[in-house]
């Protein structure tokens, strides 16, 4: 995940107890790949449901993520902007650290 959106409201809805965060089967544990992938797919699906338009403005993105202006600029500086705005898939990919996940 991208560090700029670590504390956004959409991402922060899945709080982890200690064993699900650092335990063996937690997202940082040695066998936590399944949980990590499941949470990232859930986050990706939530973003896809939230953004229905093909091109997004900064305000559209910030209305969903609710992050600071500085974090938003850091997130969007790697994405190419067109006359219509930021492409939806590129923004979702940036939020997920450069990778889209399949089921």
BAFI-3210 file (N, C-alpha, C; in Angstrom, 3 decimals, decimal comma, padded with zeros to 6 digits):
// residues 103
n [1|2|3|4|5|6|7|8|9|10|11|12|13|14|15|16|17|18|19|20|21|22|23|24|25|26|27|28|29|30|31|32|33|34|35|36|37|38|39|40|41|42|43|44|45|46|47|48|49|50|51|52|53|54|55|56|57|58|59|60|61|62|63|64|65|66|67|68|69|70|71|72|73|74|75|76|77|78|79|80|81|82|83|84|85|86|87|88|89|90|91|92|93|94|95|96|97|98|99|100|101|102|103]
n.u [000,830|000,328|002,098|001,050|-001,698|-002,190|-003,597|-006,145|-009,759|-011,198|-009,344|-008,659|-010,753|-010,531|-009,389|-006,733|-006,193|-003,488|-002,519|-003,436|-002,064|000,771|001,220|001,853|000,079|-000,669|-000,738|001,913|003,231|004,888|003,217|001,216|000,322|-002,109|-004,119|-003,208|-003,455|-006,218|-007,231|-006,211|-007,544|-010,149|-009,982|-009,361|-011,718|-013,547|-012,656|-013,155|-015,947|-016,520|-015,557|-016,996|-016,794|-014,792|-012,663|-011,065|-011,129|-008,994|-010,518|-012,563|-011,103|-010,085|-012,451|-013,214|-010,929|-010,104|-007,690|-004,768|-003,826|-001,145|-000,409|-002,117|-001,083|001,440|000,651|-000,532|001,442|002,904|001,221|-000,049|-001,679|-004,534|-006,458|-009,000|-008,739|-007,514|-006,856|-009,023|-008,257|-005,491|-005,246|-006,289|-004,428|-002,131|-002,858|-002,729|-000,077|001,097|000,149|-002,462|-004,937|-006,106|-008,813]
n.v [-001,176|002,258|004,724|007,246|007,044|005,620|006,276|006,917|007,174|005,164|003,103|002,741|001,396|-001,225|-002,244|-003,867|-006,388|-007,199|-009,847|-010,229|-008,363|-008,463|-011,103|-014,621|-015,313|-012,809|-009,655|-008,848|-011,093|-014,336|-016,090|-014,536|-013,745|-014,344|-012,996|-010,371|-009,984|-010,329|-008,108|-006,023|-006,458|-006,030|-003,296|-002,251|-002,921|-001,340|001,225|001,148|000,994|003,449|005,394|006,142|007,505|007,830|009,623|011,571|014,338|016,260|016,907|014,976|012,678|013,254|013,487|010,882|009,556|011,278|012,535|014,468|017,530|017,607|014,890|014,009|015,352|014,105|011,523|011,855|012,895|011,156|010,366|010,731|013,590|014,513|016,617|016,065|015,105|012,973|009,609|006,996|004,265|004,522|006,059|004,326|002,287|003,666|004,133|001,587|001,004|000,669|-001,631|-003,650|-005,874|-009,184|-011,491]
n.w [000,000|-000,527|001,251|001,679|001,874|004,121|006,442|005,562|005,433|004,086|003,823|006,484|007,675|008,345|011,035|012,682|015,076|017,311|016,740|014,156|012,813|013,259|013,884|013,134|011,066|010,324|008,491|008,250|008,908|008,582|007,281|006,234|003,745|002,490|004,008|003,725|000,943|000,701|002,141|000,574|-001,869|-001,012|-000,371|-002,912|-004,316|-002,918|-003,598|-006,351|-006,351|-005,249|-006,996|-009,842|-012,213|-015,213|-015,367|-012,883|-010,605|-008,372|-006,164|-006,268|-005,692|-003,147|-001,704|-001,290|-000,190|001,891|002,875|003,809|002,117|001,346|001,389|-000,604|-002,853|-003,001|-003,606|-006,116|-007,757|-009,332|-011,278|-014,500|-015,644|-017,506|-019,767|-018,975|-016,410|-013,759|-014,580|-013,659|-013,171|-012,958|-010,650|-008,706|-008,921|-008,042|-005,390|-004,397|-004,392|-006,903|-008,127|-009,389|-008,160|-008,709|-008,346]
ca.u [000,000|001,010|002,154|000,279|-003,096|-002,231|-004,580|-007,389|-010,936|-011,569|-008,343|-008,614|-011,943|-010,212|-008,377|-006,239|-005,655|-002,048|-002,209|-003,724|-001,144|002,152|001,301|002,296|-000,880|-000,987|-000,296|003,370|003,767|005,485|002,142|000,139|000,087|-003,525|-004,838|-002,742|-004,078|-007,657|-007,476|-005,938|-008,635|-011,306|-009,738|-009,477|-013,142|-014,192|-012,312|-013,864|-017,349|-016,622|-015,260|-017,696|-016,380|-013,531|-011,635|-011,325|-010,422|-008,394|-011,601|-013,220|-010,214|-009,990|-013,745|-013,260|-009,801|-010,066|-006,318|-004,306|-003,471|000,237|-000,427|-002,783|-000,122|002,449|000,025|-000,879|002,546|003,423|000,164|-000,182|-002,968|-004,982|-007,400|-010,206|-008,399|-006,709|-007,538|-009,489|-007,432|-004,160|-005,344|-006,444|-003,120|-001,230|-003,281|-002,341|001,367|001,546|-000,277|-003,877|-005,063|-007,171|-009,312]
ca.v [000,000|003,537|005,258|008,473|006,774|004,666|006,698|007,384|006,562|003,931|002,091|002,555|000,742|-002,582|-002,214|-005,204|-006,650|-007,504|-011,129|-010,113|-007,414|-008,927|-012,527|-015,503|-015,219|-011,399|-009,098|-008,763|-012,371|-015,212|-016,751|-013,558|-013,284|-014,475|-011,891|-009,140|-009,910|-010,171|-006,721|-005,153|-006,630|-005,354|-001,867|-001,969|-002,968|-000,173|002,377|001,018|001,339|004,865|006,230|005,590|008,226|007,370|010,615|012,132|015,542|016,145|016,943|013,665|011,726|013,587|013,231|009,471|009,188|012,186|012,658|015,853|018,051|017,209|013,468|013,890|015,771|013,045|010,383|012,148|013,443|010,148|010,032|011,673|014,258|014,937|017,730|015,591|014,808|011,776|008,384|006,243|003,073|004,956|006,502|003,120|001,623|004,440|003,902|000,222|000,840|000,371|-002,936|-003,988|-007,260|-010,018|-012,487]
ca.w [000,000|-000,604|002,605|001,769|002,200|005,229|007,437|004,956|006,057|003,382|004,165|007,925|008,215|008,794|012,076|012,988|016,404|017,238|016,084|012,730|012,215|013,313|014,178|012,049|009,962|010,124|007,211|008,239|009,363|007,578|006,538|006,144|002,374|002,162|004,646|003,097|-000,379|000,903|002,531|-000,569|-002,826|-000,439|-000,545|-004,338|-004,671|-002,322|-004,434|-007,629|-006,113|-004,894|-008,165|-010,998|-013,421|-015,802|-015,033|-011,567|-010,203|-007,042|-005,181|-006,283|-005,022|-001,730|-001,062|-000,905|000,673|003,043|003,366|003,764|000,794|001,056|001,055|-001,897|-003,885|-003,114|-004,263|-007,505|-008,554|-010,255|-012,236|-015,594|-015,663|-018,824|-019,701|-018,300|-015,016|-013,514|-014,981|-012,494|-012,940|-012,520|-009,260|-007,891|-008,930|-007,178|-003,999|-004,029|-004,480|-008,255|-008,585|-009,246|-007,709|-009,271|-007,381]
c.u [000,875|000,988|001,338|-001,163|-003,245|-003,311|-005,864|-008,566|-011,326|-010,626|-008,375|-009,818|-011,653|-009,062|-008,001|-005,829|-004,217|-001,754|-002,517|-002,805|000,272|002,298|001,727|001,382|-001,326|-000,399|001,216|004,022|004,276|004,428|000,953|-000,186|-001,395|-004,335|-004,472|-003,415|-005,589|-008,013|-007,231|-007,022|-009,892|-011,180|-009,885|-010,947|-013,899|-013,893|-013,044|-015,342|-017,525|-016,427|-015,877|-017,289|-015,028|-012,374|-012,034|-010,544|-009,804|-009,476|-012,339|-012,398|-010,184|-011,317|-013,858|-012,160|-009,732|-008,677|-005,897|-003,913|-002,053|000,298|-001,083|-001,837|000,972|001,905|-000,138|000,289|003,122|002,422|000,063|-001,591|-003,284|-005,906|-008,663|-009,977|-007,507|-007,507|-007,813|-008,584|-006,039|-004,169|-005,472|-005,121|-002,126|-001,571|-002,831|-000,850|001,866|001,072|-001,774|-003,966|-006,262|-007,597|-008,637]
c.v [001,239|004,200|006,532|008,218|005,823|005,010|007,210|006,617|005,247|002,806|001,760|001,849|-000,666|-002,529|-003,639|-005,294|-007,131|-008,796|-011,101|-009,126|-007,968|-010,418|-013,343|-015,401|-013,780|-010,873|-008,967|-010,078|-013,227|-015,930|-015,820|-013,083|-013,329|-013,311|-010,561|-008,945|-009,665|-008,726|-005,754|-005,263|-005,940|-003,842|-001,457|-001,956|-001,774|001,087|002,322|001,350|002,831|005,780|005,598|006,267|007,709|008,313|011,336|013,421|015,314|016,108|015,608|012,637|011,984|013,391|011,792|009,147|010,004|012,206|014,118|016,247|017,629|015,739|013,231|014,277|014,720|011,838|010,642|012,627|012,435|009,793|011,135|012,266|014,701|016,133|017,342|015,306|013,586|010,538|007,520|005,048|003,438|005,403|005,290|002,374|002,348|004,227|002,530|-000,042|000,409|-000,954|-003,093|-005,483|-007,933|-011,011|-013,785]
c.w [000,000|000,784|002,765|002,200|003,373|006,248|006,814|005,538|005,393|003,769|005,648|008,507|008,706|009,795|012,438|014,452|016,214|016,486|014,589|012,039|012,150|013,578|012,969|010,835|009,704|008,823|007,115|008,655|008,223|006,742|006,329|004,749|002,013|002,743|004,011|001,745|-000,265|001,270|001,379|-001,629|-002,312|-000,609|-002,004|-004,772|-004,118|-003,134|-005,770|-007,480|-005,853|-006,098|-009,403|-012,297|-013,907|-015,473|-013,757|-011,359|-008,823|-005,969|-005,114|-005,496|-003,515|-001,001|-000,594|000,100|001,957|003,694|003,239|002,341|000,391|000,652|-000,296|-003,038|-004,080|-003,869|-005,760|-008,358|-009,543|-011,352|-013,275|-015,590|-017,091|-018,659|-018,942|-016,821|-014,922|-013,906|-013,745|-012,171|-012,449|-011,068|-008,329|-007,802|-008,021|-005,711|-003,505|-004,206|-005,842|-008,813|-008,381|-008,955|-008,346|-008,206|-007,578]
res [x|x|x|x|x|x|x|x|x|x|x|x|x|x|x|x|x|x|x|x|x|x|x|x|x|x|x|x|x|x|x|x|x|x|x|x|x|x|x|x|x|x|x|x|x|x|x|x|x|x|x|x|x|x|x|x|x|x|x|x|x|x|x|x|x|x|x|x|x|x|x|x|x|x|x|x|x|x|x|x|x|x|x|x|x|x|x|x|x|x|x|x|x|x|x|x|x|x|x|x|x|x|x]
***
